[in-house]
Amino acid sequence: LRHAFGMPRVPLPDSLGGAFTVAEGARAGLGEGRMYGSDLSRPTHGVRATHEPTTLRDLAATTTLALPDDSAFSHLTAARLWGLPLPDRRAGELAGQPLDVMRPTSSARIRRAGCHGRRGLEARQVQLHRGVRVTGLADTWCDLGEVLALDDLVVVGDAVVRRLQGSLALEAALRSRVRPRGAVVLRKALGLMRLGSDSPMETRCRLLFHRSGLPEPELNGVISRGSGGGFLCRSDFVWRARRVIAEYQGADHFASFERGDDDISRRLLAEDDGWKYVELTKRDYFHRGRRAQLLARLAAYLLD
């Protein structure tokens, strides 16, 4: 390879891999000029990489090289690395948000461009997730109590509960905290979380039903034919005693003929078996008039 002035560029030793610290480069024989070569990016102070980080995980992995061993990513950064369903304004891959980096209270706070230093890691579980140290799912959810609103916390909480198959770990994590930030909203969110929601919009619709005074549905319930003929369908919201089903139709419902056809067939089979079947989309949730119509329809089926 040749740089801009036509002189051969010193090749990088294979031992350095795709990212390395300046100190590692120096030990491998690279001079200061070589480490400022145009073929190397500088994702954070003291680190060089053979590529620009294009994902949060890339940025976290390269930044980790310059962090102390007793640190881990927390709060929104941990939530994004875990793939939890954050609201759109919080979920961008590289949207200019600083990386939340936590250390034990006995250690100095991280002070580095592009990082938001925090302390208190000794009170949290740490896991190695796809090569990056992050706070555990339950502790990450607790930490979000200071940055997310109630419904967003319930959405994230439902996702965590689904992964952990219950809320015990979240309850234990919250009990272990001493004066946690957002304690009131976290306790409210715990009381509203349920095991069984498969998507953020299912959680939001469930909260809408709850606040509208509708009976609590069974989530993603399996329905059998009344005649004992075996499996009929699996539905998002089931009020079994009233033989009412509500199904949230996301974008995948409209993505292909096959999916739409399957959903129509399922609805007809359920109605033939005596079930009332209500379909809803995100517009039924966000549009005031359609939301009122949806709730009125369900109330007519569910309330005496």
Disulfide bonds with the S-S distance in Angstrom:
none
